[in-house]
Amino acid sequence: MPVILKLLTVALFTCLSLTAYGEKLRIVTEPWAPYVYEEHGAMHGLDYETTVIVFQRLGIDVQWQFLPWKRCLAMLEQGHADGALDIFHSHDRDALLLYPSEPLSEVEFVMFYANERPHPAQSLDDLGGLTVGTSPGYLYGTPFSDSTLFNREPAPSHEANFGKLLLGRIDLLITDRRVGRHVIKAMGLEDKVSQAPIVVSRQQQYLAVRRGAGMDLLVQRFAAELKRFKQEPAYAALSAKYGGIQAISTSGHTVEQQESGAQ
């Protein structure tokens, strides 16, 4: 049997195995606006809507579930979920997960400060003696995690961190640039909060699936279709819908863009 025909046969059986008897691909994720979030009972976001379109083109039905990020990881490990949306590539999870070659988007961790108490940090060295608000379970990179120059204080949500910032309980907070801007707009803080120049770290995020029969081909097909979609006007319109967020392609070109911290 020709190689191409073999691949097509495997792809067909992969799709059939997922859809037989009404089965769906079970994807878990944590709200991470504007990449993926729920509003008025409906799911939205650049990465969510992109993933939905790609899976529709592949003919695969998906069941979505929002959970805290640590619970998402536990469900993957226990086999209760087939994949996770907006997850960082970690070599520690290579034995469990498969990652497409094409990322969905790129996270850029930056810092924000209250205009009444400005701290326009250029580097981590500028944070000596300060307190930085963080989110539980989020990974911001080794230099940030290992530094002894400043204190870290977690909060249960991004909104809580911004509230503490305005009250002076923390000096700065760290989060993804686009997530921070989304929260600032939602809370009406445009005139009260500014972004510091420092970029702490950057990480690409993916749709990853558990290893299993046919899943290696599934991630190949997902990556190919995702890459095609990024070049279409429909993706440009979707990107503009979420504030001009751009995705990073494996070609190295900007198309313009958990783990969700620990993702």
N, C-alpha and C positions, 0 to 999 in steps of 0.2 A: 504494500500500500504506500503510495507517495507520501512524503513527509507532510506536505500541506494538507492532504486529506486526513491524515492522522490527527493533526492539530485541530482541524475543524470538527472532527468526530469527538475529540475530547471536550472541546468547547461546548458542543451540543449536549453531551451527557452531563456536563457541569451545570448548564442552565436547567436541564430537565430534572436533575437531582434536587435543585433548589426550589423548583416550582411544583414538583409532584405533590399531590395531595394538599395543595395550598400552602406548602412550606415557603418561608421567606428568609432572606438573609437578615440575621438579627444584628443590628448595629447599635452600639451604645456611645454616648458622648455626654459631655458636660456643657451647660450653657456657657457661651464664650462670644458674646456679641462684639462686633457685628459679623463674626464668622459663622456662628450657629447659636440660635436662641429661640425662645418661645414667646409669643405675644398674642394675647386674646385667643388662646387655645390653638394657635397655628404656629408651625415651625418656620423660621426664616433664616437668612444669613447667606453670605457669599459661598462659603464652603459647603453648607448644607444644600443649597439650591443647585450648585454645580454638581454635587454628587448625585442628587436625585435625577438630574438630566442625563448624566453619564449612565447610570444604571438603567434608566428607561430605554436608552438607545441599545443597551446590551440585552434588554428583555428580562431583567432580573427584578423581582419584587423585593422590597426592603421593609422590615419592621424596625422602627426607631424607638429608642428609649433614652430619656434624660436621667442621669444619675450623678452623684458626686464622683469626682475623678478616681479616687481610690477604689470606689465600688465598681467603676467601669473596668479597672484593671483586674479586680478580683473575679468578675464575671468572665473575663477572657481566660484567666488561668483555670477557672473551674469548668470551662466549656459551656457556660450558660449564654454566651454571646459569640457571634461569628466574627465580629470586627469592631473597630473603634474609629470614630471620626476625629480628625485634628489631633493626632498623636505624633510625638517626636520619634525619630528613629533612634533607638537605643540598641547597641550591640548585645546588651544583657538580655534582650527579648528576642533575639534572632532565632532561637530554638523554638519559640512559641509563635511568632508572627511573621507574616510576609508583607513587605512594603512595595508598592508600585514604584517604578523608576521616576515617575512624574509626581512632584509634590503638589498639594492643593494651594498652599499659600506659605508665607514666611512671617514668623513672629519677630518683632523687634522690641526688646525690653528697654524701656526708657524710664525716666523719673519725672515726677511732677512736684511742684512746690506751691505754697500759698503766696499770693502776691504781697500780702501783708508781712510775710517773713521769708523774703527771697533767698534761695540757695541755688543759684545757677551753676551747679557742678559741671565741670568739664571732664572729670575723671573720678575714679574711686578714691583717689588720694585727697580729693576735696571734701570728703564726707567724714573726716576725723571728728569723733565725739558726737556725731549726729545720730538720730534714730530714724530708720527707714521702715515704712509700713510695707508688709509683705502679705502674701496669701498662702494658707496652709497647703502643702503638697506641691507647690510650684518650684521648678528648677530654673534658676536664673543664670547658671554658668558657674564654673569652679572659682574664678577670681572673686565673684560676689560672695559666694557661699563661704569661702575660706578666709576672707578678709577679717582682720581683728580691729580695723580702724573705726568701725561704726557699730551701732546696735541694730537689731532687727526686731520688729514687733508685728506679729500676725494679726489679721482681722478676718472675720468670717465672710466678708464680701468686699467687692471693689467699692461699693457705695459706702460701706462702713469705713474703709480706709480714707476715702475722700472726706468723710465727715470728721474723722480724727485729725486730718490735715488742717481743716478749717478751724478746728478748736485748738490747734497748737499742741496736740498730744503727740504728734510725730512731726519731723522736720521735712521729710519727703516721703513719697511712696513710689513703688516700682510696679509697673504693669506693661503690657503690650501697648505700643503707641496708639494703635487704632482702637483698641479696647478702652484706653484711657480717654480718648477724645469722644468716644461714644457715650461713656458715663458722664463726662463733663457736660455734654450737650443735654443729656437726659435730665441731669440735676440742675441745669441752668447756672453753671459755674464758669461760663466763658470769661467773665471779667474778674474772677477771683482766683483762678489757678493758671499756672503757666508750666510749660514743659522745659526741663533743663536740657542743656546741649548734649549731655552724656548719653551714649548708647551702650548699655551694659552688655548685651549679647543678642545674637540673631539665631533663629532656628527655623528650619522648614517643618511644616506639619503635613501629615499624610492621612489617607484612609488605609488602615492596615487590617489584615484578616488573619484569623488563626490558620495555621498550617493544616492541610487536609487534602483529600482526594480532589484533584482538579483546581485547587485554589491557586497554585502557581500560575496556571494559565489564566485564571480569572484576573489576577493582579496585572498580568501583561496586557490583557485586553482593556482593563480599566485604564491603565497608563496611556495606552495608544489613543483611546477615545477621549480621555481628558486632554491630552496634548492637542488633538484636533479641535476640540471645543474651544480651547483657549485662543485659537486663531480666528474664531468666528465673531461676527458683529454681535451675536446674541450674548457672548461672554463679555464683550466690551460694555454692552448695555447693563448687564448684571453687575459688573464692576462699578460702573458709574452710579448705580442704584445705591450702593453701599459706600459712597463717598470717595469714589475713584480708587478703591483698594485694588492693587494689582497683584498678580501671582507671579512666582518665579518659575520659569520653565527650565527643563534640563538642558535646553540649548544655551542657557546662560543669559538669555535676553529677558528684560523685564517687560511683561505684557500689560502698567502701574497698578503694587499692592499696598495646652493647653499647657515644659509641658504645662496644654493649659497648664502651665507650669510643669507639673510632673508628667505630663503627657509623654 
